[in-house]
Amino acid sequence: MAPNPPLTETEKLLIDAYTTILNKPFEDKYEDKWEDEPFDRAIDQFKSRAQEIGFADPFELLSRFNIDSYEAIRAQLKKGPHLCFRPGWKSPILGTRVDPLVIASKCEYISGPQFQGDERVVVLDFWASWCDPCIQAGPEVSLLAEEFQGRVAFLGINNESIFGITKPTNMDLLIPFLDEHQEEFRYTMMVDNPEGFAKDAVYKPSGYRGIPCAVLLVDGIVAYVGSPLESFRSVLEQALESVSLGSIHTSRED
């Protein structure tokens, strides 16, 4: 899958309208909390806003993100988020062992610091170039990597087909993409092997169904699975504290 072209300012306005009108207000209204009437009103409001921005058919853009109709949006919101995004979820691989050196050896190194396995705390950061949230997360993850340099190793593991049937990554597309976004991705960048070793060994068993996805290892034990944003700094600090105290706490927080 090829990287998406950068969003224009007008396209960003439409995405913001979609998020604030059709998505955020209904995130916690799933299952028995759902009501159709408020969502119908939100559709009318979104259509008007899309027209103001200049989109007669907003799905010309939204289809890039696998959003192809209002009924599809309604069905997904009524169903609610995947279990991994609901309060209290814990990954089934918490407490299991993952050798980061084995993972790194199966991936192809692209850029950033070479991983030698010296750090006792390691972050496996799964991402794809077509994933806008991954690109938006890059600068913040890079800042964390720089802040915790020497204590925490950050390995960005790219897999362009992470949600589907594994296919070899088109390096002729990915390398120019990383060159263009080198300021956003300033930590170790790797590409999963053509068979999707890291995906099958770590990401899929983790139960997490979104990217970017951070899998935190403390002395080779999975201690956290979830977003690398928001409260992740405190997760890293807790991991480093557990290393100094000789104990490991496992968690999943957003």
C-alpha positions in Angstrom: 0.0 0.0 0.0 1.5 3.4 -1.0 1.8 6.3 1.4 -1.1 8.7 1.3 -0.2 12.2 -0.1 -0.1 14.9 2.7 -3.5 16.4 3.5 -4.1 19.9 2.1 -5.4 22.6 4.5 -8.9 22.2 3.1 -8.8 18.5 3.6 -7.6 19.0 7.2 -10.7 21.2 7.7 -12.9 18.4 6.5 -11.2 15.8 8.7 -11.6 18.1 11.7 -15.3 18.5 10.9 -15.7 14.8 10.7 -14.0 14.3 14.0 -15.7 17.0 15.9 -19.2 16.5 14.5 -19.6 12.8 13.5 -17.1 11.0 15.7 -16.1 12.5 19.1 -19.7 13.2 20.3 -20.7 9.6 19.8 -17.6 7.7 21.0 -19.2 6.6 24.2 -22.8 6.2 22.9 -22.5 2.7 21.6 -24.7 -0.3 22.2 -27.6 0.4 24.5 -26.6 4.1 24.8 -27.1 4.7 21.1 -29.9 6.9 19.7 -30.4 7.5 15.9 -32.0 11.0 16.1 -28.9 12.9 17.4 -26.7 11.2 14.8 -29.2 12.1 12.0 -28.9 15.8 13.1 -25.1 15.5 13.2 -25.2 14.2 9.6 -27.1 17.2 8.5 -24.7 19.5 10.3 -21.7 17.7 8.8 -23.1 17.9 5.3 -23.5 21.7 5.7 -20.0 22.1 7.0 -18.6 20.0 4.2 -20.3 22.2 1.7 -18.9 25.3 3.3 -15.4 23.9 3.1 -15.9 23.0 -0.5 -16.7 19.2 -0.5 -19.9 18.3 -2.4 -19.0 14.6 -1.6 -16.9 14.3 1.5 -16.5 10.6 0.9 -14.1 11.4 -1.9 -11.6 12.2 0.9 -13.0 10.0 3.7 -12.8 6.9 1.5 -9.0 7.2 1.8 -9.5 6.2 5.4 -12.0 3.3 4.7 -15.0 5.5 5.5 -17.4 5.2 2.6 -21.0 6.1 3.8 -23.0 7.6 6.7 -24.6 4.3 7.4 -21.2 2.7 7.7 -20.2 5.3 10.2 -23.5 4.8 12.1 -23.0 1.0 12.2 -19.4 1.3 13.5 -20.4 3.9 16.2 -23.4 1.8 17.3 -21.1 -1.3 17.6 -18.6 0.7 19.6 -14.8 0.6 19.7 -12.9 -2.6 19.7 -12.4 -4.1 23.1 -8.8 -2.9 23.2 -10.0 0.7 23.2 -12.4 0.2 26.1 -11.6 0.9 29.8 -10.1 -2.0 31.6 -8.8 -3.9 28.6 -5.5 -5.8 29.1 -3.4 -7.3 26.4 -3.2 -11.1 26.5 0.6 -10.9 26.0 1.2 -8.8 29.2 3.8 -10.7 31.2 5.1 -12.8 28.3 8.6 -12.8 27.0 9.7 -11.1 23.8 13.3 -10.9 22.8 13.8 -7.5 21.1 17.1 -8.6 19.6 15.3 -11.4 17.8 12.7 -9.0 16.6 15.3 -6.5 15.4 17.3 -9.3 13.7 14.3 -10.3 11.6 13.6 -6.7 10.5 15.5 -4.6 8.0 17.3 -1.6 9.5 16.6 1.7 7.7 17.7 4.7 9.8 18.4 6.1 13.3 20.5 4.7 16.1 21.6 1.1 15.7 20.0 -1.1 18.2 22.5 -3.2 20.2 20.2 -4.5 22.9 21.9 -2.6 25.7 18.8 -0.9 27.1 16.7 -2.9 29.6 13.6 -1.0 28.5 12.6 -1.3 24.8 9.6 0.1 22.9 8.4 -1.6 19.8 6.5 1.0 17.9 4.3 -0.5 15.1 3.3 1.9 12.3 2.6 2.3 8.6 3.3 5.2 6.2 -0.4 5.5 5.1 -1.5 6.0 8.7 -2.0 9.7 9.4 -2.1 9.2 13.2 1.3 7.5 13.0 2.8 10.4 11.1 1.2 12.8 13.6 2.6 10.8 16.5 6.1 10.7 15.1 7.4 14.0 16.5 6.1 13.2 20.0 7.6 9.7 20.0 10.9 11.2 18.7 10.9 13.6 21.6 10.4 10.8 24.1 13.2 8.8 22.4 15.5 11.8 22.8 14.4 12.4 26.4 15.0 8.8 27.4 18.1 8.2 25.2 20.4 5.7 26.8 17.7 4.3 29.1 14.9 3.3 26.7 15.4 2.1 23.1 12.7 3.0 20.6 12.3 0.7 17.6 9.9 1.9 14.9 8.7 -1.2 13.1 7.0 -0.5 9.8 4.5 -2.9 8.3 2.5 -1.5 5.4 0.0 -4.5 5.5 -0.3 -4.7 9.3 -4.2 -5.1 9.1 -4.4 -7.4 6.1 -2.6 -10.2 4.3 1.2 -9.6 4.7 2.9 -8.4 1.6 6.5 -7.2 1.1 6.9 -3.5 1.7 7.7 -1.5 -1.4 11.0 0.0 -0.3 11.1 2.3 -3.4 8.2 4.1 -1.8 9.1 3.8 1.8 12.6 5.1 1.7 11.6 8.4 0.0 8.8 8.7 2.5 11.2 8.4 5.4 13.6 10.9 3.8 10.7 13.4 3.5 9.6 12.8 7.1 13.1 12.4 8.7 12.3 15.2 11.2 9.1 13.4 12.4 10.8 10.0 12.8 14.1 10.6 14.6 14.4 7.2 16.3 15.4 3.8 15.0 13.4 2.8 11.9 13.1 -0.8 10.8 10.9 -2.6 8.3 9.2 -5.9 9.2 10.4 -8.8 7.0 8.4 -9.9 4.0 6.7 -12.7 6.0 5.6 -10.2 8.7 7.6 -11.8 11.6 7.2 -8.9 14.0 3.5 -8.5 13.1 2.8 -12.2 13.7 5.1 -12.6 16.8 4.0 -9.5 18.7 1.4 -7.2 17.1 -1.3 -9.7 16.3 -1.0 -11.7 19.6 -1.2 -8.4 21.5 -4.9 -8.0 20.7 -4.4 -4.3 20.0 -6.2 -3.2 16.8 -4.8 0.2 16.0 -1.7 2.0 15.0 0.5 3.5 16.2 0.9 0.7 18.7 3.6 0.7 21.4 4.7 -2.6 23.0 6.9 -1.9 26.0 9.4 -4.5 27.1 11.1 -4.4 30.4 14.0 -7.0 30.6 12.2 -8.8 27.7 8.9 -9.0 29.5 5.8 -7.2 27.9 4.8 -4.6 30.4 2.5 -2.4 28.3 0.5 -2.5 25.1 -1.3 0.6 23.8 -0.9 4.1 22.5 2.6 5.7 22.5 0.9 9.1 23.2 -0.9 10.8 26.0 0.2 9.1 29.3 3.1 7.2 27.7 5.8 9.2 29.4 4.5 8.1 32.8 4.4 4.5 31.6 8.1 4.9 30.6 9.0 6.4 34.0 7.2 3.6 35.8 9.1 1.0 33.7 12.4 2.6 34.6 11.5 2.7 38.2 10.6 -1.0 38.1 14.0 -1.7 36.7 15.7 0.2 39.5 13.5 -1.6 42.1 13.9 -5.0 40.5 10.2 -5.5 39.8 8.0 -5.3 36.7 4.5 -3.8 36.6 2.3 -4.7 33.6 -0.4 -2.3 32.4 -2.3 -0.9 29.4 -3.3 2.7 29.6 -4.5 5.3 27.2 
